[in-house]
Amino acid sequence: MEEPEMQLKGKKVTDKFTESVYVLANEPSVALYRLQEHVRRSLPELAQHKSDMQRWEEQSQGAIYTVEYACSAVKNLVDSSIYFRSVEGLLKQAISIRDHMNATSQGHSPEDPAPPPVPALTMPPARPCPPSTDGHMGSHGLRPEGTEAQEAASLASSCLDPFPTG
């Protein structure tokens, strides 16, 4: 009687062992199938997130460039205040000279002597400028030396007689 009982126990053990080996042999394919299912479900969403992030990166890079450009423009305005003061001095001197010349041409003696000359406008070397669409800058991106002095002189000469007598 022990023989059939042992055979039954042996058959159960071998069946369990065979089933375990079968499960272990097929488990990687089941795992890969589940992984493939997961990738199919999540890949479109991940691709959408990636394209959204790339679009946001481009927008933020554009905003950063705009802010840096604006900061540079403000800094250049602050740096050019010396030129504005010099132009203001030149304009005052030109108006004073015009008044002096008008008084002299009318035969009156001027009440005030001519003002002391304003020091000449010194120009720094050429510096990079932002691109311009009005054609005032060469293709090299530098403002030629003396351009601001020429503009100031032109402005001063146009202000010599703002109220022409006719």
Rosetta silent file (secondary structure, phi, psi, omega in degrees, C-alpha in Angstrom):
SEQUENCE: MEEPEMQLKGKKVTDKFTESVYVLANEPSVALYRLQEHVRRSLPELAQHKSDMQRWEEQSQGAIYTVEYACSAVKNLVDSSIYFRSVEGLLKQAISIRDHMNATSQGHSPEDPAPPPVPALTMPPARPCPPSTDGHMGSHGLRPEGTEAQEAASLASSCLDPFPTG
SCORE:     score description
SCORE:     0.000 S_00000001
   1 L     0.000  -23.771  178.965    0.000    0.000    0.000 S_00000001
   2 H   -70.744  -27.173 -178.351    2.845    2.275    0.460 S_00000001
   3 H   -64.249  -50.182  179.534    3.784    2.001   -3.126 S_00000001
   4 H   -65.965  -34.097  178.942    0.684    3.706   -4.605 S_00000001
   5 H   -65.923  -39.377  178.752    0.775    6.339   -1.901 S_00000001
   6 H   -69.047  -38.266  178.112    4.385    7.092   -2.700 S_00000001
   7 H   -64.494  -40.785  178.827    3.602    7.194   -6.379 S_00000001
   8 H   -64.007  -44.380  177.551    0.778    9.636   -5.732 S_00000001
   9 H   -64.897  -40.078  178.391    2.998   11.860   -3.617 S_00000001
  10 H   -64.561  -41.217  178.465    5.762   11.641   -6.226 S_00000001
  11 H   -63.843  -40.613  178.742    3.302   12.517   -8.989 S_00000001
  12 H   -62.996  -42.637 -179.325    2.075   15.535   -6.986 S_00000001
  13 H   -65.026  -45.407 -179.472    5.634   16.724   -6.411 S_00000001
  14 H   -67.006  -37.189  176.498    6.585   16.316  -10.067 S_00000001
  15 H   -62.385  -45.499  178.958    3.380   18.054  -11.174 S_00000001
  16 H   -63.375  -41.705  179.575    4.075   20.962   -8.861 S_00000001
  17 H   -64.396  -43.494  178.705    7.683   21.056  -10.017 S_00000001
  18 H   -62.482  -42.884  178.443    6.616   20.952  -13.689 S_00000001
  19 H   -63.538  -41.896  178.691    4.077   23.715  -13.107 S_00000001
  20 H   -63.545  -43.469  178.991    6.688   25.870  -11.364 S_00000001
  21 H   -64.216  -41.133  179.043    9.167   25.340  -14.183 S_00000001
  22 H   -62.434  -44.393  179.093    6.436   26.147  -16.730 S_00000001
  23 H   -64.298  -44.147  179.407    5.491   29.371  -14.890 S_00000001
  24 H   -64.928  -36.182 -179.725    9.112   30.414  -14.558 S_00000001
  25 H   -69.473  -34.825 -177.776    9.752   29.687  -18.224 S_00000001
  26 H   -94.114  -10.995 -176.914    6.766   31.741  -19.346 S_00000001
  27 H   -60.024  -44.127  178.897    7.014   34.551  -16.802 S_00000001
  28 H   -58.566  -38.359 -179.803    9.444   36.723  -18.828 S_00000001
  29 H   -68.273  -36.300  176.802    7.094   36.721  -21.818 S_00000001
  30 H   -66.348  -41.905  179.371    4.175   37.715  -19.582 S_00000001
  31 H   -63.655  -42.600  178.497    6.293   40.466  -18.055 S_00000001
  32 H   -66.045  -36.920  177.213    7.317   41.707  -21.495 S_00000001
  33 H   -62.895  -44.720  178.623    3.688   41.618  -22.617 S_00000001
  34 H   -64.449  -38.947  177.803    2.671   43.715  -19.595 S_00000001
  35 H   -63.493  -42.530  178.190    5.545   46.100  -20.260 S_00000001
  36 H   -63.330  -40.216  176.811    4.454   46.434  -23.892 S_00000001
  37 H   -60.948  -45.460 -179.525    0.887   47.193  -22.780 S_00000001
  38 H   -61.657  -43.732 -179.442    2.143   49.858  -20.397 S_00000001
  39 H   -64.429  -42.090  179.254    4.302   51.481  -23.071 S_00000001
  40 H   -61.301  -38.492 -179.152    1.420   51.525  -25.556 S_00000001
  41 H   -75.335  -39.543 -172.097   -0.832   53.234  -23.030 S_00000001
  42 H   -94.609  -18.160 -176.143    1.645   55.783  -21.676 S_00000001
  43 H   -62.538  -45.556  178.863    3.755   56.609  -24.748 S_00000001
  44 H   -59.832  -39.744  178.766    1.275   59.002  -26.444 S_00000001
  45 H   -66.080  -41.660  178.079    0.857   60.941  -23.209 S_00000001
  46 H   -64.960  -38.933  178.117    4.630   61.088  -22.693 S_00000001
  47 H   -64.437  -39.207  177.572    5.151   62.267  -26.277 S_00000001
  48 H   -64.129  -43.345  177.683    2.576   65.022  -25.731 S_00000001
  49 H   -61.260  -40.411 -179.772    4.326   66.102  -22.518 S_00000001
  50 H   -63.209  -45.939 -179.798    7.647   66.171  -24.350 S_00000001
  51 H   -66.350  -35.943  175.805    6.306   68.381  -27.146 S_00000001
  52 H   -62.232  -44.644 -179.337    4.647   70.681  -24.577 S_00000001
  53 H   -64.510  -39.422  178.528    7.923   71.013  -22.684 S_00000001
  54 H   -65.330  -40.751  178.145    9.836   71.781  -25.887 S_00000001
  55 H   -64.200  -43.151  178.865    7.293   74.449  -26.841 S_00000001
  56 H   -64.937  -36.211  178.038    7.484   75.990  -23.356 S_00000001
  57 H   -64.055  -43.596  178.671   11.278   75.931  -23.521 S_00000001
  58 H   -62.290  -42.867  179.604   11.223   77.806  -26.837 S_00000001
  59 H   -64.366  -42.245 -178.801    8.786   80.380  -25.443 S_00000001
  60 H   -69.719  -35.086  176.265   10.839   80.876  -22.298 S_00000001
  61 H   -63.474  -39.972  176.730   14.052   81.211  -24.334 S_00000001
  62 H   -63.966  -41.107  178.770   12.349   83.905  -26.400 S_00000001
  63 H   -66.136  -40.162  178.835   11.187   85.681  -23.246 S_00000001
  64 H   -62.591  -44.032  178.688   14.672   85.476  -21.745 S_00000001
  65 H   -61.207  -42.412 -179.550   16.170   86.965  -24.922 S_00000001
  66 H   -62.556  -43.911 -179.610   13.593   89.757  -24.880 S_00000001
  67 H   -65.784  -43.539  179.195   14.319   90.598  -21.243 S_00000001
  68 H   -63.255  -39.410  178.775   18.083   90.530  -21.793 S_00000001
  69 H   -65.375  -41.577  178.836   17.698   92.768  -24.849 S_00000001
  70 H   -65.389  -41.878  178.034   15.518   95.208  -22.896 S_00000001
  71 H   -62.145  -40.884  178.436   18.024   95.288  -20.018 S_00000001
  72 H   -63.556  -40.542  179.165   20.813   95.965  -22.500 S_00000001
  73 H   -64.245  -42.506  178.910   18.805   98.808  -24.058 S_00000001
  74 H   -64.522  -42.064  179.019   18.155  100.380  -20.648 S_00000001
  75 H   -62.380  -41.520  178.524   21.836  100.060  -19.737 S_00000001
  76 H   -64.604  -36.442  176.704   22.809  101.722  -23.039 S_00000001
  77 H   -64.232  -44.312  179.364   20.376  104.571  -22.310 S_00000001
  78 H   -63.233  -42.007 -179.996   21.890  105.063  -18.868 S_00000001
  79 H   -66.443  -26.203 -177.572   25.394  104.922  -20.365 S_00000001
  80 L   -88.565    4.121  179.671   24.459  107.527  -22.985 S_00000001
  81 H   -61.008  -31.066  177.795   23.329  110.109  -20.406 S_00000001
  82 H   -61.957  -37.376  179.140   26.750  111.764  -20.694 S_00000001
  83 H   -68.747  -39.151  178.427   26.025  112.385  -24.383 S_00000001
  84 H   -63.662  -40.611  177.373   22.627  113.870  -23.588 S_00000001
  85 H   -64.383  -39.860  179.532   24.238  116.235  -21.068 S_00000001
  86 H   -65.645  -42.731  178.207   26.862  117.193  -23.630 S_00000001
  87 H   -63.047  -40.425  178.476   24.191  117.833  -26.279 S_00000001
  88 H   -60.749  -43.898  178.225   22.246  119.902  -23.766 S_00000001
  89 H   -63.023  -41.990  178.430   25.358  121.972  -23.074 S_00000001
  90 H   -63.232  -40.450  178.503   25.995  122.410  -26.798 S_00000001
  91 H   -64.425  -42.764  178.341   22.400  123.511  -27.346 S_00000001
  92 H   -62.099  -42.311  179.459   22.616  126.060  -24.528 S_00000001
  93 H   -64.545  -41.152 -179.857   25.872  127.351  -25.951 S_00000001
  94 H   -64.818  -41.427  178.350   24.361  127.565  -29.453 S_00000001
  95 H   -64.848  -40.659  178.799   21.322  129.465  -28.177 S_00000001
  96 H   -64.188  -42.011  178.842   23.570  131.828  -26.254 S_00000001
  97 H   -65.086  -41.612  178.371   25.720  132.419  -29.333 S_00000001
  98 H   -60.549  -46.156  178.682   22.597  133.024  -31.439 S_00000001
  99 H   -61.094  -41.437  179.330   21.298  135.556  -28.878 S_00000001
 100 H   -62.763  -43.320 -179.592   24.719  137.209  -28.813 S_00000001
 101 H   -68.084  -39.171  177.939   24.816  137.369  -32.623 S_00000001
 102 H   -63.899  -41.909 -179.836   21.263  138.747  -32.802 S_00000001
 103 H   -66.529  -39.151 -179.681   22.097  141.403  -30.237 S_00000001
 104 H   -70.304  -38.394 -178.587   25.282  142.330  -32.076 S_00000001
 105 H   -70.604  -24.401  178.584   23.583  142.458  -35.476 S_00000001
 106 L   -90.221    0.963  175.916   20.908  144.797  -34.106 S_00000001
 107 L    87.172    5.594  177.323   23.540  147.121  -32.733 S_00000001
 108 L   -92.532  150.272  175.041   22.943  146.395  -29.073 S_00000001
 109 L   -84.379  137.837 -179.048   25.690  145.398  -26.761 S_00000001
 110 L   -65.255  142.705  178.826   25.097  141.986  -25.272 S_00000001
 111 L   -73.064  -37.479 -179.792   24.110  141.956  -21.645 S_00000001
 112 L  -112.385  141.468  173.468   26.088  138.846  -20.920 S_00000001
 113 L   -67.093  163.412 -179.861   29.481  138.038  -22.292 S_00000001
 114 L   -59.385  140.121 -179.437   29.695  134.921  -24.437 S_00000001
 115 L   -67.863  155.788  178.455   29.573  131.774  -22.338 S_00000001
 116 L   -64.739  148.112 -178.465   32.733  129.756  -21.885 S_00000001
 117 L   -63.536  143.816  176.550   33.144  127.069  -24.519 S_00000001
 118 L   -82.510  137.712 -179.959   31.772  123.644  -23.669 S_00000001
 119 L   -57.236  149.347 -178.028   34.411  120.920  -23.779 S_00000001
 120 L   -64.078  149.756  179.803   34.450  118.927  -26.997 S_00000001
 121 L   -77.963  118.521  178.560   32.434  115.737  -27.110 S_00000001
 122 L   -96.848  139.166 -175.664   34.768  112.783  -26.865 S_00000001
 123 L  -109.780  136.023  173.399   33.617  109.555  -28.414 S_00000001
 124 L   -74.934  169.296  177.189   34.430  106.061  -27.210 S_00000001
 125 L   -62.524  166.550 -178.774   35.456  103.432  -29.764 S_00000001
 126 L   -57.382  145.346  179.843   32.753  101.760  -31.817 S_00000001
 127 L  -132.418  156.242  179.989   30.472   99.462  -29.833 S_00000001
 128 E   -64.011  142.909  178.308   27.991   96.762  -30.818 S_00000001
 129 L  -125.707  155.657  175.438   24.475   98.004  -31.480 S_00000001
 130 L   -67.936  153.459  179.934   21.211   96.141  -31.840 S_00000001
 131 L   -59.262  142.981 -178.157   20.129   95.448  -35.389 S_00000001
 132 L  -121.080  144.250  178.972   18.285   98.334  -36.990 S_00000001
 133 L   -98.039   -4.103 -176.561   15.691   98.230  -39.710 S_00000001
 134 L   -91.721    3.723  174.170   16.090  101.870  -40.701 S_00000001
 135 L    78.553   16.365 -179.546   19.390  101.312  -42.535 S_00000001
 136 L   -88.156    2.277 -175.677   21.580  103.525  -40.296 S_00000001
 137 L  -130.710  144.432  178.784   24.018  100.755  -39.466 S_00000001
 138 L   -72.013  177.535 -176.727   26.391   98.760  -41.601 S_00000001
 139 L   -75.441  -11.544 -177.830   26.274   95.016  -41.936 S_00000001
 140 L   -81.547  -10.579  176.157   29.040   94.558  -39.369 S_00000001
 141 L    83.652   11.480  179.249   26.784   95.506  -36.417 S_00000001
 142 E  -114.839  143.445  175.264   28.949   98.356  -35.122 S_00000001
 143 L   -82.966  127.422 -179.776   28.020  102.004  -34.926 S_00000001
 144 L   -63.127  147.105  178.865   30.768  104.010  -36.675 S_00000001
 145 L   -63.219  142.419  175.147   32.766  106.342  -34.498 S_00000001
 146 L    89.702   -8.966 -178.199   31.613  109.946  -34.545 S_00000001
 147 H   -61.849  -43.598 -179.539   28.039  109.225  -35.598 S_00000001
 148 H   -66.901  -36.623  178.359   26.650  110.508  -32.301 S_00000001
 149 H   -66.097  -39.411  178.408   28.853  113.616  -32.494 S_00000001
 150 H   -65.636  -41.057  178.204   27.603  114.275  -36.015 S_00000001
 151 H   -63.043  -41.827  179.897   23.997  113.840  -34.877 S_00000001
 152 H   -64.681  -41.515  179.626   24.606  116.218  -31.952 S_00000001
 153 H   -66.124  -40.256  178.265   26.206  118.802  -34.231 S_00000001
 154 H   -63.050  -43.164  178.821   23.335  118.521  -36.684 S_00000001
 155 H   -64.109  -42.365 -179.567   20.831  118.940  -33.885 S_00000001
 156 H   -64.865  -40.651 -178.868   22.722  121.927  -32.494 S_00000001
 157 H   -69.667  -31.499  178.213   22.891  123.622  -35.890 S_00000001
 158 H   -73.848  -18.037 -179.486   19.187  123.100  -36.462 S_00000001
 159 L   -94.929   -0.217 -178.474   18.500  124.740  -33.113 S_00000001
 160 L   -62.529  -34.332 -178.861   20.543  127.860  -33.810 S_00000001
 161 L  -137.372   74.503 -177.429   17.519  129.675  -35.094 S_00000001
 162 L   -72.054  -18.486 -179.445   14.339  127.933  -33.963 S_00000001
 163 L  -122.720   75.586 -177.802   12.272  131.148  -34.432 S_00000001
 164 L   -66.842  141.193  178.013   13.327  132.576  -37.768 S_00000001
 165 L   -92.642  134.226 -174.351   12.216  136.106  -38.434 S_00000001
 166 L  -116.639    0.000    0.000   10.624  136.550  -41.770 S_00000001
